[in-house]
């Protein structure tokens, strides 16, 4: 099965851990806000609808990295003035 998407963005894994990928079609207006090894943060509008924020996460599994991750995620919330959806796991 092939994914028929027009655009893609990748965050490379570190060693054998992590890595994120995001694909979208040409009908989607997407602007990249921030990204790092644990998240991709975007502004998105589909078919001219109002913009909303999306944050796709890959949470760290090591206890010593979790506090920094949650603090970073909290700073993203300060930039949000519209609907915000967070998706992901670890």
N, C-alpha and C positions, 0 to 999 in steps of 0.2 A: 504494500500500500504506500502510495506517495502522498505527501502533504503538499497541497497546491496552494502555497502562500507566496505572495509577491515580495515580502520584506522579512528580514531576520536580524536579530541582534544577539550576540553571544558574550558571556563572561566565562573566560577559560577556567577550568578547574585548577586547583593547586595540588599537584601530585595526582593521587587517585581520588581525592575528595572534592565535592562541590561541583561547581560549574552550573551555569544557568543559560537557558535559551528562550527566546521569545520570537514567535512568528506572527505575522499579521498580513491581511489582504489589503489591496489598494483602496477599498472602500473606507478603511479605517485611517483617521488622521491621528498620528501618534507622535508625541514629542518626548524625548528622553530628558528626564530631570536629573537623576543621580543614579549611580550604580557602583557596586563593589562586589567582592566575592560572595556576599550574602544576600544581595537584593538588586532588583532592577525597579526603578521608580519612574513612572510615566504619567503623562497627561494624555487622555484619549477622548476622541469624539467619533461616533459611528453614525454615518449617514446624516450628518448635520445636526445631530442631537446635542444638547448641552454637554460641555466637557466634564469629565470626572477624573479622579486620580486613581491609579492602580499601582500597587506595590507587590511585586512577586518576590517571595523570600525563600531562601534555603538557610534555615536557622542552624547555627553551630551546634555540634553535639558535645563538644568539650566544655565542661563546667566553667573553666577560666575564661572562655570567650563569650559566654552568654550575657553577662552584665553589659559589656561594651556594645554587643549587638542590640540589646533592648534600648540602651541609651541612644544609639544612632537612629533606630526606628522612631523613637520619641521625638527626635529633632525634625524628622520628616513631617510629622503631624503638624508642626508649627507652620509649615508652608501651605497647608491645605485649607482652602476656602470653599470647597465644593465637596460633592460626594466622594468618598474614599473607600476603596475595596482592597483588602490585603489577602493574598492567596499564596499558598505554598506549604512547606513542611520541612522535615529534616530527617 
